[in-house]
């Protein structure tokens, strides 16, 4: 593991995604992706990647289902399962 890698956070991963992938998307897609990623950053951005577990993500997916997402609308179970499939 590279030096300092154990200190990287979800926010660091989001920044890297912006730097390496976001420009390859169409503007409308970029806007939606940025809105979603900033929601995740606000919720779990300070979590170290080494501490990121399924439980942390599932807790946030539950918030999405409750209507606490970036748009304020409830996310369907199908959408949340597509975002983070859970083992049967």
C-alpha positions, 0 to 999 in steps of 0.5 A: 500500500502506498504511503498515506493510502490508509488515510484516504477518505471517501472525499479523496475518492470522489475528487479522484473520480472528478479528476479522472472520469467526470469530464468524459461524461455529457454535461447533463450526466455530469451535473447529475453525477456531481449532485449525487457525489456531493450528497455522498461527500456530505454524508460520508466524505470524512470516512476513511476508505479503510473504514468504509463498510457495507453497513456504512453504505446501507445506512445511507441507502436507507436515508435515500429510501426515506427521501433524504437524498440530493433531490429530496425525493424517495429512492425506490428499492430497485434503484438502491439495489442497483446502486448497492446490490446486497447478497441474497 
